[in-house]
């Protein structure tokens, strides 16, 4: 085959028939399929041309009046031991070193190997009541204890997952199966962002090299458009990887380059109608805008010495304290969902030493964030969440001599806390049995917890959906009820 077009000259016979077959098939498929997808693609093209960075989400108006405008989720990766921090069990201390009663564990799904001797282990740390609420909190968390009247302790959360990856996947996406959108992505999709210079969903991590790995799909967008995935910021070094101009490229050259790429993408979008191309255009534009907005945002040297001391933050270092302070700076600027991940809680052995070290890293900045938001008038419309993917067992794991012990994964009951943003302060919801094994009062599922978060933001969790592969999906899957006792 000969032609003046060099592209066609280079096309082989096999390529020609392959492309022709696919083209004819696509035409036939178009005539058979519902036209909604193509209409959506056309609308996306028009929206991109009119406003390349729309900040509004799809929910207008909100389903009901919101109490929260934004969320800061202090995720404690690895699963903190509720029995050493928030759920005091004198009976478990009394039975320390004795066999765990079979009535609790027989026939139950537990992380520890079946047939292994199960021994009760009570905490070695003292608990006390704090604030007007009288919340019982461990001596390991004196700063969080100091804001007891601002938080709502939930002692009856339980999950389907017994291992870390499905546990984190469950609490972040509503199911143990990988591939679904994370909660931050859902909120970006539903509510958008209040600042076009920053993404709606930002991720910060600390505790590097400890415990389980953090997988980027924990803050992924799943089947939602990819511009809703979390953007990972770094408190040390380059704020965002691959966003700065390469060496030798100035802003004028970068702008020309991006304009050219945008125009090519726009042509492709108009030709094939793939909405993901629209997401790519938006992502490139957001990256360009963040070049100027993010460096100033991430510069903690602009904070006062008193503020740095409140958090225990040190500019230029990677730490949970720095990330908590950055979280406040992010929500001040209109970021919708800030997800902090801190590793260091997976205490299968040597728990007394290791948990004390981890608490030192997170206690002060967690409480500082609550106090800082309160004094700035931001706590009432900012929802703050603190907790991990599941809890730890009342039974010992590993060495138990000389006051040492460890705890395995526990899915039946664990504790988190929430504050601000429509949550009733100074309450304790739910309870576990006398050994802390099962939730026996006001049990809360992970999907209930997620439904309550959405409710605080003015969203009916059953109505925030996305059609994918012929089904309407939502964050809470087909479950979840709002925990009304938590609401202010």
N, C-alpha and C positions, 0 to 999 in steps of 0.2 A: 504494500500500500504506500502510495506517495502523496505527499501534501506539503504545501509551503510552510505550514505551522510545524516548528521543530518538535513541539510536544507530541503532535500526532505522528510525526515521522519516527519518533523514538518508541511509539506504542507498539507492542508486539501483538501478534494475532490473538494470543491467549488473553492478553489484557483487554483487547477490544471486545471479545465475546464475553469475558467475565463482567466487564463494566456494563455492557449492553443487557446482559441477563439480569443483573442487579437493578438496572434502571427500569426495565420492563416490569420486574417483580415489584419494585417500589410503586410504580404507577397503579398496578393492579391492587396492591395493598391499600393505597390511598383511597381507592374507590370503595373499599370494603370497611375500612375502619371509621370509627366516630371522628368527626372533624374537630372536636374540642381541642385536641393536642395541637393541631395546626393553627387554630385560632389563638391559642395561648402563645404560641411562638411568634405569631404576627404581632400580638399585643406587646410581647416582650421587646420586640424590635422597636416599636413605636415608643415604648416607655424609655428605652435606652437613649433614643435620639433626643427625647424631650428632657430627660433628667438621668444622667448616667449613674447617679448615686442616690436613689430614692431612700430616705430615712424611715419612711412609714412602713409598717408591716401590713399584713393582710386584714387584720381585725379592726374595722372602723364601722361603727363605734365599738368600744369594748362591750363585753357581754353584761357587765355591771360595774358600778363604781369601784375603782381599785383603791387599796390602801398602800400598796407598794408600787413604786415606779421602776425599781431596779433590785438586783440580787447580788450579794457577795457570799459565795459558798466556800467556806474554809474546809476543804476536804482533807481528812486525816487518813492518808493511804496506808493500808496495812492492818487496819482494824484496832483501835484503841480498846484496852480492857475496861469495860464499863464497871466491872467489879472492883477495880482499883481506883476509879475516878469518880463515878457518879451514882453507883447502885450499891449502897452499903448493906452487907448481909452478915449480921452478927452470928446467925446459926451456922453459916459456912465457916466462919472463924472458929466456932466451937467444935466443928467436925474436922478441923484441919488435920491431915495425915490419916484420916479414917477412910474406909471404902465409900465410894459414892453409892448411895442407895440405888439398887437395880430398878426400883419403881420409876425412876426418872429416865434411865437410859436404855432399858431393855426394849429391843425392837425399834429403837430410834435411829435415825440417820445422823451420825456424828462424824466429825473429821478424824478423830483418833481411831487407830486400828481396832477393829473388832477383836475381842479376846484379850486385849491389853488391860492390865489392872488399872482401874479408874479410881483415883484417890482425890478426895476433897482437898481444896487448897483455898484458904481464906486470905484476904489481903493482909499485908503487914503494915499498911498505911492507915493512919487515923483519919476519921471523918468528923466533921462538925457541921452544925446548922448555921446558915448565913442569911443576913438580911431580914427584912420583915417577913419574907416568904418562908424562911426557915428551911431553905433547900439544903439537903445534905450533900456536901462536896468534899472530896479528898484534900488532904494537906498538900498533895502534889500540885494543886491548882489554886494557889492563894489569890492570884489576880482575877481569875474567872469567878472565884467565890465572891470577890469584891463587887461584882456586877450581877449578883444572883437575882436581884429584884428587877433586872432588865430582861432576863432570859426566861424561856419556857423549856424546862427539861422534859424530854419524852423518853420514858424508860421502857416502853413496850413495843419498840419497832422490831419487826422481824422480816426475814427475807427468804427467798427460795434458794439462794446460792450458798454453797459451803466452801468454795475456793475463791481466791482473790480475783482472777480475771472475770469470771461470770458475776462475782459480787459487785465489782466496780461497774461492769457493763449494765447490770440490773438497776443500780441506783442512779446511774447517769442517763440511761436510755429507756428504762421501763420494762426491759426484758433481758434475759440472760444470753440471748442470741446476738452475736455481733452483726453490725450492719445497719442498725436503726439510728435515727438522729439523736444526738444528745440533748439534754434539757436546755442548754444554752442556745443550741441551734434552733430548737422549737421557738424559744422566746425571740430570737433574732428574726425568724420568719414571721412570727405572729405580731410582734410589736415594733420591730425596726429599731433604729437608734436615734438618739436626740442630738447627735453630733456627727455631721458628715465628714469630719476630719478623722474620725476614729471608728473602728468596727463596733458592732453591737455586742460582740462576744469576745472577751479577752481571757487568756489563760496565763497563769504564772505558776512556776513550780520551784520547789526547794527540797532539801534533803537528798541531794544527788548521791548515787552510789549505795543507797540503803534500800533493803527490802525488795519488793516486787517492782518490775519495770513499769513505767507509765507509757501507755500506748496512745498514739495520736488519735485513734478512733474513739477514745473516751470523750474527746471534744469534737468529734466529727459531725458532719451534716447528714450522713447516711444517704437516703434517697431525696432529701431536700436539695435545692440548688446549692452548689458548693460555696457560694459567697456567704452562707450562713454558718460555716464551720468556725470553731474558735481560732483566734489568731494568737500564737504564743509570743508573749513579750518576755524579755530577759532583764533582770535587775543588775546584771553584771556583763560588761563587754558591750558588743553591738546590740542595741535594744531589740531589733527584729532582724533575723538572718535574711540576707539577700535583698533587703529593701534599699540600702544605701547605694548611691551611684558607684559604679566600678571606677577604679583608678583611671584618670584621664578623661572621664565623662563628666561634663558640667550639667547644670539644670536645664540649660537651653537645648543641649544635644539630647538629653534624656526625654525632654518634652516632645521633641520632633520624632524621636524613635517611638515613643508611646503613641503619638498621634498616628504614625504609620501603621503600627500593629493594630490599633483600634479600628482604623479604616478597613484593613484587611479582614479583621474579625467581623466587622459589620457586613461586609460583602458576603462572607461565608454564612453569617446568620440569615441574611435575606435569601440566600440561595437554598439552604438546607433546612432552615427553621428549627435548629436545635437550641432549646432554651439554655443549655449549659454554656453555649458561646456567649450569651448575654451575661452569665455569671462571671465568665472569664474577663469580659470587658470591665465589669464593675470592679473585679479584684485588682486589675492593673491600675485603675484610676485611684482606688483606695490606697494602694501601696505608694503611689506617687504623693498623695496628700499626706500620708503618714510620715513622709520624709521630713516634713517641717513640724508637724504636731507632736510626734512621739519623743524626739530628743528632749524637748523642754519638759514634757510630762514626766519622763523617767529620771530627771535630774533632781535627786533628793537633797542636794546641797542647798537648794532654795528654801528648804524647810528650816524652821528655827531650831536651835539647840534643845529647847524645852520639848518640842514636838518629837525630835529624834530620840530624846531620852525617854519620853512616854512610851514609845514603841520598842526601844532598844535597837533602833535601826542604825546602820552604818553605811553611808553612801558609798557606792562602788562595790559592795559585797553582795553575794547571793545568799539570801536568808529569808526565812518566813517573816521575820520582823519587817524587813524591807518590803516584802510583797504585800503585807497588810497595809502599810502606809501607802504603797502604790495603788492598792485597791481603792482606798478612799479618794485618792487623786483622780482615778479613773471614773468613779461614779459621779464625782463633782463635775466632770466634763461630759456627762451624758452617756457613758457606756452602760448598756442595759444589764449585762450579766458578766460578772467577774468570777472566774473559777480559780481558786488557789489549791494546788496539790502540795501536800507536805508528806514526804516519806519518813519512815522511822518507827512505825508502830507494830511491826510484825514480831511480837515477842513470844516466840515458842519456848525460849529458854532465857535464863538470866534476866527475868522480867523486872525484878525490883531495881536493879542498876540501870537497865536500858530505858525503862519507862520514865524514871526520874530525869534522865538526860533529855529525852524527847519533850517532856513537859516543860523543862527549862527553856526550850527553844520556842514553844508555842503559847504558853500560858500568858505571859506578859503582853505580847502583841495582840492576841485575841481579845483580851479585855480592853487594851488601849484603843482598838478599832471601835468597840462599842462606845467608849467614853468620847472619843473624838467625833464620831458621827452624832452623838447626842448633843455635844456642845456646839456643833455647827448647824443644828436643826435638821439633820439629814436622816436620823435614825427612824423617825416616824414613817418615812416613805422609802426606806431601804430595808429589805429583808436580809438578815444575816443568818447563815446556817453553819453549824459546826458538827462534824461527825464523820465516821468512816463507812466502810461497806458492809460490815457485820460486827459482831462482838467477839468475846473470848469466853472459853469454857470455865465453869466452876471447878473442873477437874485439873489436876496438875499434868504438865507435860515436861519431861526432861528431869534434870537434877533437882532434888528437893532438900538436900542437906544444907545445914548452916543458914537456914532462913531463905534459901534460894528457891525459885520455882519458875514455871512457865505456863502458858495457856495456849490451847489450840483454837481453831476457828469455831465460832458459835453462831448459828443462824436463827436460833429460836427466840432470842431476845437481846437487844442492845440499846444503847442510849445515844441520842443526839440532842442538841439544843438549837432553838431558833429564837430570834429577837427582832424587834422592830417591825415595820411594814405590815401592820394588821394582826400581829401575833399578840396574844394576851401575855403581858409580862408577869414575872414572879410566880409562875405556877409550875407544878410537877404533874404531868399527865401519865397515867398508866403505872403499872407495877408488875413486878415479877414475883415468883414464889419465894419461899424462904431461903432457897439455895441459889436463886438467880438463874434458874434453868429455863423456865417457860414464862411467857407473858400471860398473866392471869387477870389483868384489869385493863380495860380500854386498849386492846391490841391494835397496832397500827401497821398496815402493810406498806411496802415501798411505794406501791401505786397510790395508796391513800396519801402518803407524804407528798408525792408529786402533784396530786390533784389539789392539795392544800396550797402548795406553792403557787400554782397557776391561779387559784381562786384569789389569793392575796393581790395578784397583779391584774385582777379584773377579767380573768379568762375562765370560761366554763370548759373544763378539761375534756368534755365529751364533744365539744364543738370546734376545737382546734385540731383540724384533720388535714391530711394530704393524701390524695388518691395515687396509689402506686400499684402497678400490676393488678388492676381491677378491684382493689380494695381500699377503703378509707382507713388509713392508719392514724394513730394518735399516740402521744407520749405514754399514756396510761394503758395502752393496749385495749383490752375490753374489760378492765377492772377499775378499781379506785373509787373512793368516796371521800369527800372533803371532811376533814376532822374538825367539826364545828366547835368542839370544846377548846380548841387552840386559838380561836379567833377572838380578837378584842371586841 
